[in-house]
Amino acid sequence: MIPRTTLAQKMDVQSSQTSLAGYVAGLQAIATAKRLGARVDAFDTRPVVEEQVKSLGASFVKIDLGEMGQTAQGYAKELTPEQIAKQKEGQAKVCKRSNIVITTAKVFGRKAPRLIEKSVLDRMMPGSIVVDMAVSTGGNVEGSKLFEDVVTENGVTIMSGDLLERQVPYDASKMFSGNITAFLTHFYNKEKKEMEVRLEDEIMKGCLLTKGGQIIHERFINK
């Protein structure tokens, strides 16, 4: 619930932990794959990512989803069923000609959208690999299983790429402790030697759910 701002970034556990997966999916992976001589196609629902992808020499997959963008916190907005259908259609063409496909779509507090169905897997080349990095929240790929590799009838391997932070516990713990330290330091009053609950602070306002026995966060009131 911490807002994605410059000041709060050092406290954001989601950003630090998912950055550990950035070497498998994301700009780090694109840069590495390009250096190895691969042809790379990338897609993101946020238009701002197109420039970043192209700056690394990769092609950006353009799919007209209508009005898109990101939340005030910098995260991708959740797609409507109609937009997901368009995304599936556009990505299916790219998947068919790809040797490796990596999916990363997650929605905070909701089941991950199903982006690659069996019909798409059936059209992929034998020996192709699909890495599903959203298995723990329902999976982007039909047939994916957490911590297991699944091979389809036509020889496509579906790999469970989720929860990579569990495979690098030292780095994950170090980054997590840094997040907590930054949060506590920001709200600690040295003179009083106590934590302060400052509701006027946008970081505190963004992540404080209850106070005085009452639910105070606008996202959870009356739910």
Sine and cosine of phi, psi and omega as CSV:
sin_phi,cos_phi,sin_psi,cos_psi,sin_omega,cos_omega
0.00,0.00,-0.11,0.99,0.01,-1.00
-0.92,0.39,0.75,-0.66,-0.02,-1.00
-0.90,0.43,0.56,-0.83,0.00,-1.00
-1.00,0.07,0.99,0.13,0.05,-1.00
-0.85,-0.53,0.25,-0.97,-0.02,-1.00
-0.86,0.51,-0.69,0.72,-0.01,-1.00
-0.91,0.41,-0.63,0.78,-0.10,-0.99
-1.00,0.06,-0.15,0.99,-0.08,-1.00
-0.84,0.54,-0.62,0.78,-0.02,-1.00
-0.94,0.35,-0.21,0.98,0.02,-1.00
-0.98,-0.21,-0.19,0.98,-0.16,-0.99
-0.98,0.19,0.98,-0.22,-0.03,-1.00
-0.89,0.45,-0.65,0.76,-0.02,-1.00
-0.87,0.49,-0.68,0.73,-0.01,-1.00
-0.91,0.40,-0.68,0.73,-0.04,-1.00
-0.93,0.36,-0.65,0.76,-0.03,-1.00
-0.95,0.31,-0.64,0.77,0.02,-1.00
-0.95,0.32,-0.35,0.93,0.05,-1.00
-0.92,0.40,-0.40,0.92,0.05,-1.00
-0.92,0.39,-0.42,0.91,0.04,-1.00
-1.00,-0.03,-0.03,1.00,-0.04,-1.00
-0.90,0.43,-0.32,0.95,0.02,-1.00
-0.99,0.11,-0.14,0.99,0.05,-1.00
-0.97,-0.26,-0.61,0.79,0.01,-1.00
-0.59,-0.81,0.77,-0.64,-0.02,-1.00
0.78,-0.63,-0.22,-0.98,-0.09,-1.00
-0.90,0.44,-0.56,0.83,0.04,-1.00
-0.89,0.45,-0.68,0.73,-0.01,-1.00
-0.92,0.40,-0.64,0.77,0.02,-1.00
-0.88,0.48,-0.73,0.68,-0.01,-1.00
-0.88,0.47,-0.69,0.73,-0.01,-1.00
-0.91,0.41,-0.71,0.70,-0.01,-1.00
-0.89,0.46,-0.64,0.77,0.02,-1.00
-0.90,0.43,-0.64,0.77,0.02,-1.00
-0.90,0.43,-0.49,0.87,0.02,-1.00
-0.99,0.12,-0.05,1.00,0.06,-1.00
1.00,-0.08,0.20,0.98,-0.03,-1.00
-0.99,0.14,0.42,-0.91,0.18,-0.98
-1.00,0.00,0.81,-0.59,-0.11,-0.99
-0.86,-0.52,0.78,-0.62,0.13,-0.99
-0.90,-0.43,0.70,-0.71,-0.01,-1.00
-0.73,-0.68,0.50,-0.87,0.03,-1.00
-0.67,-0.74,0.61,-0.79,0.09,-1.00
-0.52,-0.85,0.57,-0.82,-0.02,-1.00
-0.96,0.29,-0.26,0.97,0.02,-1.00
-1.00,-0.01,0.89,-0.45,-0.03,-1.00
-0.83,0.56,-0.49,0.87,-0.05,-1.00
-0.89,0.45,-0.39,0.92,-0.05,-1.00
-0.96,0.29,-0.40,0.92,-0.04,-1.00
-0.82,0.58,-0.72,0.69,-0.02,-1.00
-0.90,0.45,-0.63,0.78,0.01,-1.00
-0.91,0.42,-0.67,0.75,0.00,-1.00
-0.90,0.44,-0.73,0.69,-0.02,-1.00
-0.91,0.42,-0.53,0.85,-0.01,-1.00
-0.91,0.41,-0.34,0.94,0.02,-1.00
-0.99,-0.11,0.06,1.00,0.06,-1.00
1.00,0.01,0.13,0.99,0.02,-1.00
-1.00,-0.08,0.27,-0.96,0.05,-1.00
-1.00,-0.08,0.65,-0.76,0.03,-1.00
-0.99,-0.15,0.81,-0.59,0.00,-1.00
-0.98,0.18,0.91,-0.41,-0.03,-1.00
-1.00,-0.03,0.87,-0.50,0.05,-1.00
-0.77,-0.63,0.87,-0.49,-0.05,-1.00
-0.97,0.25,0.98,-0.22,-0.01,-1.00
-0.97,-0.23,0.11,0.99,-0.05,-1.00
0.99,0.15,-0.52,-0.85,-0.04,-1.00
-0.92,0.39,0.84,-0.54,-0.01,-1.00
-0.71,-0.70,-0.30,-0.95,0.02,-1.00
0.66,-0.75,-0.45,-0.89,-0.02,-1.00
-0.67,-0.74,0.28,-0.96,-0.02,-1.00
-0.97,0.25,0.13,-0.99,0.02,-1.00
-0.88,0.47,-0.39,0.92,0.02,-1.00
-1.00,0.03,-0.05,1.00,0.06,-1.00
1.00,-0.09,0.10,1.00,0.01,-1.00
-1.00,-0.07,0.41,-0.91,0.01,-1.00
-0.91,0.41,0.65,-0.76,0.02,-1.00
-0.96,0.28,0.51,-0.86,0.01,-1.00
-0.94,0.35,0.66,-0.75,-0.03,-1.00
-0.99,0.11,0.46,-0.89,0.11,-0.99
-0.99,0.16,0.30,-0.96,0.04,-1.00
-0.82,0.57,-0.60,0.80,0.01,-1.00
-0.92,0.40,-0.65,0.76,0.01,-1.00
-0.93,0.36,-0.60,0.80,0.04,-1.00
-0.90,0.44,-0.63,0.78,0.02,-1.00
-0.89,0.46,-0.67,0.74,0.04,-1.00
-0.91,0.41,-0.63,0.77,0.01,-1.00
-0.90,0.44,-0.69,0.72,0.02,-1.00
-0.85,0.53,-0.71,0.70,-0.03,-1.00
-0.89,0.46,-0.71,0.71,-0.01,-1.00
-0.93,0.38,-0.64,0.76,-0.03,-1.00
-0.96,0.28,-0.45,0.89,-0.01,-1.00
-0.86,0.51,-0.62,0.78,-0.01,-1.00
-0.92,0.40,-0.61,0.79,0.00,-1.00
-0.95,0.30,-0.67,0.75,-0.01,-1.00
-0.87,0.50,-0.63,0.78,-0.05,-1.00
-0.85,0.53,-0.57,0.82,-0.06,-1.00
-0.98,-0.20,0.09,1.00,-0.09,-1.00
-0.99,-0.13,0.56,-0.83,0.09,-1.00
-1.00,0.07,-0.56,0.83,0.01,-1.00
-0.72,-0.69,0.76,-0.65,0.04,-1.00
-0.81,-0.59,0.73,-0.68,0.02,-1.00
-0.83,-0.56,0.81,-0.59,0.02,-1.00
-0.92,-0.38,0.62,-0.79,-0.10,-1.00
-0.71,-0.71,0.19,0.98,-0.15,-0.99
-0.96,0.28,0.89,-0.46,0.09,-1.00
-0.77,-0.64,0.46,-0.89,0.04,-1.00
-0.81,-0.59,0.82,-0.58,-0.06,-1.00
-0.83,0.56,0.84,-0.54,0.07,-1.00
0.96,0.28,0.14,0.99,-0.04,-1.00
-0.74,-0.68,0.22,-0.97,0.06,-1.00
-0.94,0.34,0.64,-0.77,-0.01,-1.00
-0.89,0.45,0.60,-0.80,0.01,-1.00
-0.95,0.33,0.63,-0.77,0.04,-1.00
-0.99,0.11,0.93,-0.37,-0.10,-1.00
-0.96,-0.26,-0.54,0.84,-0.02,-1.00
-0.86,-0.51,0.92,-0.40,-0.04,-1.00
-0.98,-0.18,0.14,-0.99,-0.06,-1.00
-0.83,0.56,-0.60,0.80,-0.02,-1.00
-0.87,0.49,-0.53,0.85,0.04,-1.00
-0.97,0.23,-0.69,0.72,0.02,-1.00
-0.86,0.51,-0.60,0.80,-0.02,-1.00
-0.90,0.43,-0.40,0.92,-0.03,-1.00
-1.00,-0.07,-0.07,1.00,-0.01,-1.00
-0.99,0.14,0.38,-0.93,-0.05,-1.00
-0.95,0.31,0.62,-0.79,0.09,-1.00
-0.84,0.54,0.66,-0.75,-0.04,-1.00
1.00,-0.05,-0.16,0.99,0.03,-1.00
-0.94,0.35,0.40,-0.92,-0.02,-1.00
-0.81,-0.58,0.72,-0.70,0.10,-1.00
-0.87,-0.50,0.85,-0.53,0.01,-1.00
-0.96,-0.26,0.89,-0.45,-0.02,-1.00
-0.99,-0.17,0.95,-0.32,-0.04,-1.00
-1.00,-0.09,0.29,0.96,0.03,-1.00
-0.80,-0.60,0.39,0.92,-0.08,-1.00
-0.87,0.49,-0.63,0.78,-0.09,-1.00
-0.92,0.40,-0.31,0.95,0.02,-1.00
-0.91,-0.41,0.44,0.90,0.08,-1.00
0.89,-0.45,-0.44,0.90,0.08,-1.00
1.00,0.02,0.66,-0.75,0.10,-0.99
-1.00,0.05,-0.31,0.95,-0.13,-0.99
-0.89,-0.46,0.77,-0.64,0.03,-1.00
-0.90,0.44,0.79,-0.62,0.04,-1.00
1.00,-0.08,-0.09,1.00,-0.01,-1.00
-0.95,0.31,0.51,-0.86,-0.01,-1.00
-0.73,-0.68,0.66,-0.75,-0.04,-1.00
-0.90,0.43,0.78,-0.62,0.03,-1.00
0.90,0.44,0.29,0.96,0.03,-1.00
-0.75,-0.66,0.54,-0.84,0.14,-0.99
-0.99,-0.11,0.71,-0.70,-0.01,-1.00
-0.87,-0.49,0.75,-0.66,0.03,-1.00
-0.95,-0.32,0.83,-0.56,-0.01,-1.00
-0.97,0.23,0.17,-0.99,-0.02,-1.00
-0.88,0.48,-0.50,0.87,-0.01,-1.00
-0.99,-0.10,0.25,0.97,0.15,-0.99
1.00,0.08,0.38,0.92,0.08,-1.00
-0.99,-0.10,0.77,-0.64,-0.01,-1.00
-1.00,-0.08,0.82,-0.58,0.08,-1.00
-0.98,-0.21,0.91,-0.42,-0.04,-1.00
-0.98,-0.20,0.62,-0.78,0.08,-1.00
-1.00,0.09,0.95,-0.30,-0.04,-1.00
-0.95,-0.30,0.26,0.96,-0.08,-1.00
-1.00,0.10,0.33,-0.95,0.08,-1.00
0.83,0.56,0.68,0.73,-0.02,-1.00
-0.90,0.45,-0.41,0.91,0.01,-1.00
-0.88,0.48,-0.40,0.92,0.03,-1.00
-0.95,0.30,-0.33,0.95,-0.01,-1.00
-1.00,-0.02,-0.12,0.99,0.06,-1.00
-0.75,-0.66,0.90,0.43,-0.15,-0.99
-0.87,0.49,-0.58,0.82,-0.03,-1.00
-0.89,0.46,-0.78,0.63,-0.03,-1.00
-0.92,0.39,-0.64,0.76,0.00,-1.00
-0.89,0.45,-0.68,0.73,-0.01,-1.00
-0.92,0.39,-0.63,0.78,-0.01,-1.00
-0.90,0.43,-0.68,0.74,0.00,-1.00
-0.94,0.34,-0.62,0.79,0.01,-1.00
-0.90,0.43,-0.69,0.72,0.01,-1.00
-0.89,0.46,-0.56,0.83,0.06,-1.00
-0.91,0.42,-0.62,0.79,0.05,-1.00
-0.89,0.47,-0.74,0.67,-0.03,-1.00
-0.90,0.43,-0.67,0.74,0.01,-1.00
-0.87,0.49,-0.69,0.73,0.00,-1.00
-0.90,0.44,-0.64,0.76,0.01,-1.00
-0.91,0.41,-0.75,0.66,-0.04,-1.00
-0.91,0.42,-0.65,0.76,0.00,-1.00
-0.89,0.45,-0.62,0.79,-0.03,-1.00
-0.90,0.45,-0.58,0.82,-0.08,-1.00
-0.96,-0.28,0.12,0.99,-0.02,-1.00
-1.00,-0.01,0.79,-0.61,0.04,-1.00
-1.00,-0.08,0.94,-0.33,-0.07,-1.00
-0.90,0.43,-0.61,0.79,-0.03,-1.00
-0.93,0.38,-0.71,0.71,0.01,-1.00
-0.99,0.11,-0.26,0.96,-0.04,-1.00
0.83,0.55,0.76,0.65,0.02,-1.00
-0.42,-0.91,0.35,-0.94,0.07,-1.00
-0.97,0.23,0.63,-0.78,0.03,-1.00
-0.93,-0.37,0.73,-0.69,0.10,-1.00
-1.00,-0.08,0.99,-0.14,-0.04,-1.00
-0.96,-0.27,0.99,-0.12,-0.07,-1.00
-0.92,0.39,-0.30,0.95,0.04,-1.00
-0.97,0.22,-0.24,0.97,0.02,-1.00
-0.98,0.20,0.79,-0.62,-0.10,-1.00
-0.90,0.43,-0.46,0.89,0.02,-1.00
-0.95,0.32,-0.76,0.66,0.04,-1.00
-0.88,0.47,-0.69,0.72,0.00,-1.00
-0.88,0.48,-0.56,0.83,-0.05,-1.00
-0.96,0.26,-0.44,0.90,-0.12,-0.99
-0.86,-0.51,-0.06,1.00,0.03,-1.00
-1.00,0.08,0.88,-0.47,-0.08,-1.00
-1.00,-0.05,-0.62,0.78,-0.05,-1.00
-0.74,-0.68,0.43,-0.90,0.06,-1.00
-0.39,-0.92,0.77,-0.64,0.00,-1.00
0.88,0.47,0.52,0.86,0.01,-1.00
0.99,0.17,0.12,0.99,-0.02,-1.00
-0.86,-0.50,0.56,-0.83,0.11,-0.99
-0.98,0.22,0.86,-0.51,-0.08,-1.00
-0.91,-0.41,-0.21,0.98,-0.02,-1.00
-0.98,0.22,0.80,-0.61,-0.11,-0.99
-0.86,0.52,-0.43,0.90,-0.04,-1.00
-0.96,0.28,-0.37,0.93,-0.10,-1.00
-0.91,-0.41,-0.07,1.00,0.04,-1.00
-0.91,0.41,0.70,-0.71,0.02,-1.00
0.90,0.43,0.47,0.88,0.07,-1.00
-0.89,-0.46,0.00,0.00,0.00,0.00
